[in-house]
Amino acid sequence: MNMQQAKEIVNSPENVVVLFEGKPVWIDELDEATGTALVHSETDGKPMRVRVDRLHAQ
């Protein structure tokens, strides 16, 4: 995914499934300067900073 797609998902009123390494995550914030997103896992809630291009919408 690219930064524009990530922004659209964050601002969407609908629940969009986002995957990181095949596991569902929630996007908490985006950092355009670094091209990263702060996400947390739906299963354990652990926050992670990952590159946006490693996220996939389902």
C-alpha positions as CSV (number, residue, x, y, z in Angstrom):
1,M,0.0,0.0,0.0
2,N,1.1,3.6,-0.5
3,M,0.7,6.6,1.9
4,Q,-2.3,7.9,0.1
5,Q,-4.1,4.6,0.4
6,A,-3.2,4.4,4.1
7,K,-4.6,7.9,4.6
8,E,-7.9,7.0,2.9
9,I,-8.2,3.9,5.2
10,V,-7.5,5.9,8.4
11,N,-10.1,8.6,7.4
12,S,-12.7,6.1,6.1
13,P,-15.9,5.7,8.2
14,E,-15.8,2.0,7.2
15,N,-13.8,-0.8,8.8
16,V,-11.1,-1.7,6.3
17,V,-9.1,-4.9,7.0
18,V,-5.3,-4.1,6.9
19,L,-2.7,-6.9,7.0
20,F,0.9,-6.8,8.1
21,E,2.7,-10.1,7.4
22,G,-0.6,-11.7,6.9
23,K,-2.0,-10.7,10.3
24,P,-4.7,-8.0,10.8
25,V,-3.6,-4.7,12.3
26,W,-5.1,-1.3,13.0
27,I,-3.4,1.9,11.8
28,D,-2.9,4.3,14.7
29,E,-0.9,7.0,13.0
30,L,1.0,7.8,9.8
31,D,4.3,9.5,9.4
32,E,4.7,10.8,5.9
33,A,8.3,12.0,6.5
34,T,9.5,8.5,7.2
35,G,6.9,6.6,5.1
36,T,5.9,4.6,8.2
37,A,2.8,3.8,10.2
38,L,2.3,3.1,13.9
39,V,0.0,0.0,14.0
40,H,-1.2,-2.4,16.6
41,S,-2.0,-6.1,16.3
42,E,-5.7,-7.0,16.6
43,T,-4.6,-10.1,18.6
44,D,-2.2,-8.8,21.2
45,G,-2.5,-5.0,20.9
46,K,1.3,-4.6,20.6
47,P,2.3,-1.4,18.8
48,M,4.8,-1.6,16.0
49,R,6.2,1.0,13.6
50,V,6.3,-0.4,10.1
51,R,6.8,0.8,6.6
52,V,3.5,1.6,4.9
53,D,4.5,-0.3,1.8
54,R,4.5,-3.5,3.9
55,L,0.8,-3.1,4.7
56,H,-1.9,-4.6,2.5
57,A,-5.6,-3.8,2.5
58,Q,-7.9,-6.8,2.1
